[in-house]
């Protein structure tokens, strides 16, 4: 059943991000047809990204109420309908509405899909990593798939292909993914100790009363907001920072081409980053696994700020690796610290914060970069990373106290018997 979980969630995750980013890949071609400049196209794109974040909240409730499989397959079916509306849009206002509906549909995916992956018992961290890598594949495929089809058949044909893809994935998810009852049974068993995480220690040590306003869960949600802020702020200006500070060219390429190539190279480290974070959380208690990564992440950002040349490339790759290594660990913490039976709602809140509130980083980072340059902007993001590291240290310290208390109680019981 765990293979069914990972396969169905990975297919839907890759498709979600392909649908999300195809408009960006086809931006100029769409602008030419409708006679729209980049400012107008940016506003149209922003409508879709806004609804993408907002519908994470109802998705969490729906996932807990009807099960992840129903939400995921419904998400893909609705995405197919609205991608068809995008392809058929006769005017720019209709296109904006269609993109808003498409964003709302695919925004339903993350809480449901991640909640389903959280039911994996054996090597859950690597399951989260595989799920994340599938999303990275979807991000990577969107420009190639969309542009390749548009070159021969036009941009509308690219969306029609996505309609077919979403329908196929909707059917596969309904066929492959576990039912609500199977997911509930798996989630119950997933709370047990994970093998291989340090001699049979509990996978995590949340408070006995797992409440919405419990301090550790609030700190974990704070990390979700901060991660989204750093992710959006850094990746928005990574290419610009590289272009301005690399200071060399190769093969006769222009500085812009070199910066784009190096940014792609750095972003590829997201894949080993996901695997590193997932593997670490399978070997160590999840709170401990978070510590080296949240400490290294702001360090990489701070080193990126003044760096140039090869050092800048290495630090950029190190930042991307540690940034994406946090994802499977944070997802594991949310699953374990959420109130009983509320994993979907907890992921709904988390992804709303990551994609919704975190999206303001583009504006904030842009203001800092415009006034002072990208170097102070990366220092600002490093300061946010330090705040996240302090909050995660508090989560880990509380978990360590509970873990020691549990061991002490076990030793007392053993001595008494």
Beta strands, then each sheet from edge to edge (+ up, - down):
end
